[in-house]
Amino acid sequence: QVQLVESGGGLVQAGGSLRLSCAASGRAFSSHAMGWFRQAPGKEREFVAAISWSGSATYYTDSVKGRFTISRDNVKNTVNLQMNSLKPEDTATYYCCGKPGYYSRTYSEYPYWGQGTQVTVSS
């Protein structure tokens, strides 16, 4: 069992940066792939980024490549999403999630979810 709590969202101007953090509790954290999804009003939840259990592999959706960086610390049980060069279209609620084994780009394959944190990018 893994419990997740996100923090770090807020309001930022286009071109700015935010760093989202996800604190995990539960002994299984280090064996789980971790991901970030986002959901804008009226849209489906979409994959943003994921990281393997060891941190050696990372994955991104095309629209955030080169701007976002996912990382994890298996000692502190945290996952971070550094977001640079933010655009208004990045505005959404961002969710941290985890699953045993290999990562997935499908949200229904993740059994563990945080409550979400709002990111708003103004133009």
C-alpha positions in Angstrom: 0.0 0.0 0.0 1.3 3.5 -0.9 -0.2 6.8 0.2 0.6 9.9 -1.9 0.4 13.6 -1.1 1.2 16.3 -3.7 2.3 19.8 -3.1 3.9 22.7 -5.0 1.1 23.8 -7.3 0.2 27.5 -7.8 -0.3 30.4 -10.2 2.6 31.3 -12.4 3.0 33.5 -15.5 3.8 31.9 -18.9 7.5 31.1 -19.1 7.8 30.6 -15.4 8.7 27.5 -13.4 7.1 25.4 -10.7 8.3 22.3 -8.8 5.7 19.8 -7.8 6.5 17.3 -5.0 4.9 14.0 -4.1 5.5 12.5 -0.6 4.9 8.8 -0.4 4.3 6.7 2.6 4.5 2.9 2.6 7.4 0.5 2.4 6.6 -0.5 -1.2 7.5 2.9 -2.6 10.9 1.9 -3.9 9.5 -1.0 -5.9 6.9 1.2 -7.7 7.1 3.1 -10.9 5.8 6.6 -10.3 4.0 9.0 -12.6 2.4 12.3 -13.0 -0.9 12.8 -14.9 -2.9 16.0 -15.4 -6.5 16.9 -16.0 -7.8 20.1 -17.3 -11.5 21.0 -17.0 -13.6 19.1 -19.5 -10.7 17.0 -20.6 -9.6 13.5 -19.9 -6.7 12.8 -17.5 -3.5 12.6 -19.5 -0.1 11.2 -19.0 2.7 13.7 -18.3 5.8 11.8 -17.1 6.9 8.7 -15.3 10.0 7.3 -13.7 11.1 3.7 -13.1 11.4 2.2 -9.6 15.2 2.7 -9.6 15.0 6.2 -11.2 17.2 5.0 -14.1 14.5 5.5 -16.7 12.2 8.4 -17.4 9.3 8.9 -19.8 7.5 12.0 -21.0 4.6 13.0 -23.2 5.9 14.9 -26.2 4.4 18.2 -25.3 6.5 18.5 -22.1 9.8 17.0 -23.3 12.7 19.4 -22.7 10.6 21.5 -20.3 9.7 19.1 -17.5 11.9 16.8 -15.5 10.8 14.0 -13.2 13.0 12.7 -10.4 12.7 10.5 -7.3 14.5 10.0 -4.0 13.9 6.5 -2.7 15.5 7.4 0.7 13.2 10.3 1.3 10.2 8.6 -0.5 9.6 11.6 -2.8 8.9 12.2 -6.5 9.4 15.6 -8.0 8.3 17.2 -11.2 10.3 20.3 -12.2 8.3 22.3 -14.7 10.1 25.0 -16.7 9.0 27.3 -19.6 5.4 26.8 -18.5 2.6 27.5 -21.0 -1.1 28.3 -20.5 -1.9 24.9 -22.0 -0.1 23.3 -19.0 -2.9 24.6 -16.8 -4.5 21.6 -15.0 -4.8 19.6 -11.8 -1.7 17.5 -11.5 -1.8 14.1 -9.9 1.0 11.9 -8.6 0.5 8.2 -8.9 2.2 4.9 -8.4 2.1 1.3 -9.6 4.1 -1.9 -9.0 6.5 -2.9 -11.7 6.8 -1.2 -15.1 5.5 2.2 -15.8 2.3 2.8 -17.9 0.9 5.8 -19.9 -2.6 4.6 -19.0 -4.1 6.1 -15.9 -6.3 3.2 -15.1 -3.3 1.0 -14.5 -2.2 3.0 -11.5 -3.8 1.9 -8.2 -2.4 4.6 -6.1 -3.2 8.3 -6.5 -2.7 11.6 -4.6 -5.4 14.2 -4.2 -4.0 16.5 -6.9 -2.5 19.9 -6.9 -3.7 22.8 -9.1 -1.3 24.5 -11.6 -2.5 27.6 -13.3 -0.4 29.3 -16.0 -1.4 32.8 -17.0 -0.7 34.3 -20.4 
